[in-house]
Amino acid sequence: MGLDKVVHIGMYATFAFLCIWGYRDQFVSKGKPYRTKALIITAVISILYGGLTELIQEYLVPTRTGDKFDFVADSIGTLLGISVFGIFFRKKK
């Protein structure tokens, strides 16, 4: 794995973590259905954003090319960011 893929993973882990940060109070206080919905919405937004940026690079920016492995790295980063958030904001029993 190249350094550029590690950078993509780090950027999207941060992006997903910050996207779900707005849900932090409700994430802890509301029930499991709310937490699941918040996680899914964050994952969908982040993964779609990663895919969209790769498509824009491929088809609309003449000096850039899209890379499917960048998209995979973006998706891995998204899941990593959501996982880290889940660890830190898990509801205490």
Helices and strands as residue ranges (DSSP letters): H 3-21, H 24-29, H 32-59, H 68-88
